[in-house]
Amino acid sequence: MKLVFFGTPEFAVPTLNALHDSDHEILGVVTSPDRKSGRGLKVKSSAIKKCSEKYGLPIYEPESTRSNQLHSTLKQINPDIYVVVAYKILPESILNIPNKGAVNLHASLLPKYRGAAPVNHAILNGDAEIGLSTFLIQKKVDTGDLLFQHSMQIDNTITTGEALSKLSLIGAELIIKTLTALAENNIKPLKQDSEKATYAPKIGVEDCKINWLKTADSIHNQIRAFSPKPGAFTFYNDKRVKLFGSKVLRNTSSASLIPGQIEYADSIFKIGTATEPIQITNIQIEGKKMLPVDQFILGFPRITGGCFD
């Protein structure tokens, strides 16, 4: 089929690679415009733009999906279908252009975790199963009829970054399977049961702030849910500190730590919670790069015995 691909982050790259290597024809790629970011405000292109440039694909970078220019361009291209992976909401005027509609790859087992951050919320909730869905896009976000799904079991050590990396590769295969079935007209879309829907809204700053009065398991899930980005954080002497690489220390013989209290001994960095202490392997203090705890402690030796806010 002739298609237009919509996507921006690294998660979408394996799907674009798979489509390029398939029998389907990519007529163009729509992605987010270049942005200034980082300390030096350097202009950065999206992962999908870089991938598209490698293949010499036509690239469109609209500021808004409602631009008349984008609409007229897509009408002129006249694709059979859209493939959408981690992109903005598309208006009906654009969705109505391809005769076979638009297929979305979503990182959850819909109708569970509709929204912008499904994997973050699944890990935050301590789920043992995550997954992927392909569906036909409708006006209301993540409500379209289901095509294929794939589930994946995870343990309580995996981070969002690790999960997304694995899901992105599986998702590429799922999109190819989906397009093949649609091209051959041998799949019957299945309506979602909206009564079973749960939601995974965009992550906010307060979601990432650690409350040391919570259980060790809850804090551990929070740290891995926001790793590597945006990072679960706490404060020490009014400086924001991001924590990575957590582990719940069960049946520990260390002295009882009050919530937020820090102990560093035998190369183990421990923090008290409402239940067991947790161990941290990497720390990033505000304005500095991430460091392993044994290097971090060299610059902040007095932190041990102190407390995170």
Secondary structure, 3 states (H helix, E strand, C coil): CEEEEEECCHHHHHHHHHHHCCCCEEEEEECCCCEEECCCCEEECCHHHHHHHHHCCCEECCCCCCCHHHHHHHHHHCCCEEEEECCCCCCHHHHCCCCCCEEEEECCCCCCCECCCHHHHHHHCCCCEEEEEEEECCCCCCCCCEEEEEEEECCCCCCHHHHHHHHHHHHHHHHHHHHHHHHCCCCCCECCCHHHCCECCCCCHHHHECCCCCCHHHHHHHHHHCCCCCCCEEEECCEEEEEEEEEECCCCCCCCCCCCEEEEECCEEEECCCCCCEEEEEEEECCCCCEEHHHHHHHCHHHCCCECC
